[in-house]
């Protein structure tokens, strides 16, 4: 079931260090679908040339935040969904994410299996890169809980 953008926005009122809403971002398209990419202490959004439309950050637990994003490559021809996790803890955080990418209809659903997000770092679960000219958004979950719907890109 797809939850409306209004409900998503009201559920995600708290913003942390990863709460950037629309920014230019990096080589996300190169990531294999359904895999976690570790970014260390480099912000995946601001280190990229792609355009990211991200829902506000949802606090998952103390010192851990997550957000779902729709990503459009710099060329404008390709899109994908992503779930970003920022772990500000001094210990690993286990994360499992799902991403649903939507245009006018569903463009796909991807799952990243449980992986450790290292202390004081960013990790991103990427969906498959799809050729799509129209606007898209993404719906995301982390560890079975809803984290929001991204703005359209």
KABELWO-V662469 format. One record per residue. N is the residue number from 1. PSI is psi in radians with two decimals (none if undefined). OMEGA is omega as a letter, one per 20 degrees, with the letter a starting at -180 (NA if undefined). D_LAST is the distance of its C-alpha to the last C-alpha in Angstrom with 1 decimal. Layout:
n=N psi=PSI omega=OMEGA d_last=D_LAST
n=N psi=PSI omega=OMEGA d_last=D_LAST
This chain:
n=1 psi=2.28 omega=a d_last=21.2
n=2 psi=2.24 omega=a d_last=17.7
n=3 psi=2.49 omega=a d_last=17.8
n=4 psi=2.73 omega=r d_last=16.3
n=5 psi=-0.60 omega=r d_last=13.7
n=6 psi=-0.80 omega=r d_last=16.8
n=7 psi=-0.70 omega=a d_last=18.9
n=8 psi=-0.76 omega=a d_last=16.4
n=9 psi=-0.70 omega=a d_last=16.2
n=10 psi=-0.45 omega=r d_last=20.0
n=11 psi=-0.33 omega=a d_last=20.6
n=12 psi=1.17 omega=a d_last=18.9
n=13 psi=-0.36 omega=a d_last=20.7
n=14 psi=2.32 omega=r d_last=21.9
n=15 psi=2.33 omega=r d_last=20.1
n=16 psi=-2.82 omega=a d_last=21.7
n=17 psi=-0.39 omega=r d_last=21.4
n=18 psi=0.25 omega=a d_last=18.1
n=19 psi=0.81 omega=r d_last=16.6
n=20 psi=2.27 omega=a d_last=14.1
n=21 psi=-0.73 omega=r d_last=11.2
n=22 psi=2.12 omega=a d_last=8.9
n=23 psi=3.03 omega=r d_last=10.6
n=24 psi=2.44 omega=a d_last=11.2
n=25 psi=3.10 omega=a d_last=12.4
n=26 psi=-2.75 omega=a d_last=14.9
n=27 psi=0.89 omega=a d_last=16.2
n=28 psi=-0.60 omega=a d_last=14.5
n=29 psi=-0.34 omega=a d_last=14.7
n=30 psi=-0.26 omega=a d_last=18.4
n=31 psi=2.46 omega=r d_last=18.8
n=32 psi=2.44 omega=a d_last=20.6
n=33 psi=2.46 omega=r d_last=19.0
n=34 psi=0.43 omega=r d_last=20.6
n=35 psi=2.64 omega=r d_last=21.9
n=36 psi=2.38 omega=r d_last=21.9
n=37 psi=2.19 omega=r d_last=21.5
n=38 psi=2.30 omega=a d_last=23.5
n=39 psi=0.01 omega=a d_last=22.6
n=40 psi=-2.32 omega=r d_last=25.7
n=41 psi=0.38 omega=r d_last=25.4
n=42 psi=2.18 omega=r d_last=22.6
n=43 psi=2.10 omega=a d_last=19.3
n=44 psi=-0.47 omega=a d_last=16.8
n=45 psi=-0.94 omega=a d_last=13.9
n=46 psi=-0.21 omega=r d_last=16.1
n=47 psi=0.24 omega=a d_last=17.9
n=48 psi=2.79 omega=r d_last=15.1
n=49 psi=-0.09 omega=r d_last=13.9
n=50 psi=2.88 omega=r d_last=10.4
n=51 psi=2.19 omega=a d_last=7.4
n=52 psi=2.23 omega=r d_last=7.2
n=53 psi=1.97 omega=a d_last=5.8
n=54 psi=2.44 omega=r d_last=9.3
n=55 psi=2.78 omega=r d_last=11.7
n=56 psi=2.68 omega=r d_last=14.9
n=57 psi=2.39 omega=r d_last=17.5
n=58 psi=2.27 omega=r d_last=20.0
n=59 psi=2.14 omega=a d_last=23.5
n=60 psi=-0.79 omega=r d_last=24.9
n=61 psi=3.06 omega=r d_last=28.3
n=62 psi=2.19 omega=r d_last=30.0
n=63 psi=0.30 omega=r d_last=28.4
n=64 psi=2.20 omega=r d_last=25.5
n=65 psi=2.72 omega=r d_last=22.0
n=66 psi=2.69 omega=r d_last=18.9
n=67 psi=2.65 omega=r d_last=15.2
n=68 psi=2.50 omega=a d_last=12.6
n=69 psi=2.62 omega=r d_last=9.2
n=70 psi=2.36 omega=a d_last=6.4
n=71 psi=2.30 omega=r d_last=6.8
n=72 psi=2.26 omega=a d_last=6.5
n=73 psi=2.80 omega=a d_last=10.1
n=74 psi=-0.54 omega=r d_last=11.6
n=75 psi=-0.34 omega=a d_last=12.8
n=76 psi=-0.04 omega=a d_last=9.5
n=77 psi=-0.44 omega=a d_last=11.4
n=78 psi=2.65 omega=a d_last=10.7
n=79 psi=2.82 omega=r d_last=8.5
n=80 psi=2.85 omega=r d_last=10.1
n=81 psi=2.76 omega=r d_last=10.5
n=82 psi=2.60 omega=r d_last=12.6
n=83 psi=2.15 omega=r d_last=15.1
n=84 psi=2.35 omega=r d_last=16.6
n=85 psi=2.27 omega=r d_last=20.2
n=86 psi=2.08 omega=r d_last=22.2
n=87 psi=1.90 omega=r d_last=25.9
n=88 psi=0.14 omega=r d_last=28.1
n=89 psi=2.94 omega=r d_last=31.2
n=90 psi=0.11 omega=r d_last=34.1
n=91 psi=2.85 omega=r d_last=34.0
n=92 psi=2.65 omega=r d_last=31.7
n=93 psi=2.16 omega=r d_last=29.3
n=94 psi=2.23 omega=a d_last=28.9
n=95 psi=2.44 omega=r d_last=25.4
n=96 psi=2.25 omega=a d_last=24.3
n=97 psi=2.70 omega=r d_last=20.7
n=98 psi=2.61 omega=r d_last=19.0
n=99 psi=2.27 omega=r d_last=15.4
n=100 psi=2.19 omega=a d_last=14.4
n=101 psi=2.27 omega=a d_last=11.3
n=102 psi=2.39 omega=r d_last=10.8
n=103 psi=-2.18 omega=r d_last=9.9
n=104 psi=-0.52 omega=r d_last=12.8
n=105 psi=3.12 omega=r d_last=14.9
n=106 psi=2.31 omega=r d_last=15.0
n=107 psi=-0.11 omega=r d_last=14.1
n=108 psi=2.91 omega=r d_last=16.2
n=109 psi=2.35 omega=a d_last=17.6
n=110 psi=2.63 omega=r d_last=18.7
n=111 psi=2.38 omega=r d_last=21.2
n=112 psi=2.13 omega=a d_last=22.2
n=113 psi=2.96 omega=a d_last=25.9
n=114 psi=2.30 omega=r d_last=27.7
n=115 psi=2.77 omega=r d_last=27.7
n=116 psi=2.22 omega=r d_last=28.9
n=117 psi=2.05 omega=a d_last=26.6
n=118 psi=2.76 omega=r d_last=29.1
n=119 psi=2.49 omega=r d_last=30.4
n=120 psi=0.85 omega=a d_last=28.6
n=121 psi=2.98 omega=r d_last=25.7
n=122 psi=2.50 omega=r d_last=22.1
n=123 psi=2.57 omega=a d_last=21.3
n=124 psi=2.29 omega=r d_last=18.1
n=125 psi=2.14 omega=a d_last=18.0
n=126 psi=2.47 omega=r d_last=15.8
n=127 psi=-3.14 omega=r d_last=15.2
n=128 psi=2.49 omega=r d_last=15.9
n=129 psi=2.22 omega=a d_last=13.9
n=130 psi=2.44 omega=r d_last=13.3
n=131 psi=2.04 omega=a d_last=13.3
n=132 psi=2.11 omega=a d_last=10.9
n=133 psi=-0.45 omega=a d_last=10.0
n=134 psi=2.96 omega=r d_last=8.5
n=135 psi=2.55 omega=r d_last=5.3
n=136 psi=2.76 omega=r d_last=5.6
n=137 psi=2.95 omega=a d_last=6.7
n=138 psi=2.56 omega=r d_last=9.7
n=139 psi=2.39 omega=a d_last=13.2
n=140 psi=2.69 omega=r d_last=15.5
n=141 psi=2.70 omega=r d_last=19.3
n=142 psi=2.19 omega=a d_last=21.6
n=143 psi=0.68 omega=r d_last=25.2
n=144 psi=-0.10 omega=a d_last=25.0
n=145 psi=2.47 omega=r d_last=23.6
n=146 psi=2.30 omega=r d_last=20.4
n=147 psi=-0.08 omega=r d_last=18.1
n=148 psi=-3.10 omega=r d_last=15.3
n=149 psi=2.29 omega=a d_last=12.0
n=150 psi=2.82 omega=r d_last=8.7
n=151 psi=2.88 omega=r d_last=6.6
n=152 psi=2.53 omega=r d_last=3.8
n=153 psi=none omega=NA d_last=0.0
